[in-house]
Amino acid sequence: MTTDTSLSDLTGALAGLAFDDVKPLALIELPESGLAHAEIVTFDGLAIELRIFARDGADWVAVTASGTGAAEAESDAINEKLARWVYAIPAARAKLLRTRLDDLREPAKGLVNVR
């Protein structure tokens, strides 16, 4: 399955991201199913995990960071600001963040997929 999404779209998924709403994470129970995960890892070892889910007609994202070495202080600062909240994001951005690598791959030409 392919989509109209490209790798360049994904690399800018967080650029200029505006939130439609924000709520304390303590008031929102993350679903056990239907939860999408996206992870962004920088060259210095900072990892940002996004957990995306739908609730009450809106798309929400919870953000946590981790890192070691030089990235540890940066991850701590991000978590201090963001980890206690969930953010409503525009549906188009949520769709983009839910894109899987397999969604971007085109099937090899001339090969038969046998299962």
C-alpha positions in Angstrom: 0.0 0.0 0.0 1.4 3.4 -0.9 0.2 6.8 0.0 0.7 10.3 -1.4 3.0 10.9 1.6 6.7 11.3 0.9 9.8 11.1 3.1 10.2 14.8 2.9 6.6 15.2 4.3 7.6 13.1 7.3 10.8 15.0 8.0 8.8 18.2 8.4 5.9 16.6 10.4 6.8 18.5 13.6 7.9 21.8 11.9 5.4 24.6 12.8 3.1 22.2 14.6 0.3 24.1 16.2 -1.9 22.6 18.9 -5.7 22.9 18.8 -6.1 22.2 22.5 -4.1 20.9 25.5 -5.1 18.9 28.6 -3.3 17.5 31.5 -2.2 13.9 30.8 -3.5 12.9 34.2 -7.1 13.6 33.0 -6.7 11.5 29.8 -6.4 7.7 29.8 -4.4 6.6 26.8 -6.2 3.8 24.9 -4.9 0.3 24.8 -5.7 -0.1 21.2 -5.6 2.4 18.3 -2.5 4.0 19.7 0.1 4.9 17.0 3.7 5.5 17.9 6.2 7.7 16.1 9.8 8.2 17.2 12.2 10.9 16.1 15.9 10.3 16.9 18.5 13.0 16.5 22.2 12.4 15.6 23.2 13.3 19.2 21.0 10.5 20.7 17.9 12.5 21.7 14.8 10.4 21.1 11.3 12.0 21.0 8.4 9.5 21.3 4.9 10.5 20.1 1.9 8.5 21.1 -1.0 9.5 18.8 -4.6 8.6 19.4 -8.2 9.7 18.6 -10.6 10.8 21.3 -13.9 12.7 21.2 -13.5 13.6 17.5 -10.0 15.0 17.9 -6.5 13.6 17.3 -4.2 13.8 20.4 -0.5 13.3 20.9 1.5 12.6 24.1 5.2 13.5 24.0 8.1 12.0 25.9 11.8 12.3 25.4 14.8 10.2 26.3 18.5 10.6 25.8 21.9 9.7 27.1 25.1 11.6 27.4 24.8 15.1 25.9 21.2 14.5 25.0 20.1 13.6 28.6 19.8 17.2 29.8 17.9 18.1 26.7 15.5 15.2 27.1 14.9 16.2 30.8 14.1 19.7 29.7 11.6 18.5 27.1 9.9 16.2 29.5 9.7 19.0 32.1 7.7 21.1 29.6 5.7 18.5 27.6 5.4 15.1 29.3 2.6 16.1 31.7 0.3 17.1 28.9 -1.6 15.8 25.8 -2.1 18.0 22.8 -4.9 18.0 20.2 -3.3 18.4 16.8 -4.8 19.0 13.3 -6.1 15.8 11.6 -3.8 16.2 8.6 -0.8 16.3 10.9 -2.0 13.3 12.9 -2.5 11.3 9.6 1.1 12.2 8.6 2.5 11.1 11.9 0.6 7.8 11.7 2.3 7.0 8.3 4.3 3.8 8.5 7.5 3.0 6.5 5.6 0.2 4.7 3.1 2.8 3.5 5.9 4.6 1.7 7.4 1.6 -0.1 6.3 0.7 -3.5 6.2 -3.0 -4.3 9.1 -4.3 -6.3 8.2 -4.5 -10.0 8.2 -7.9 -11.6 8.1 -9.8 -8.3 5.2 -11.9 -7.1 4.3 -11.7 -3.5 3.6 -15.2 -2.3 2.5 -15.9 1.2 
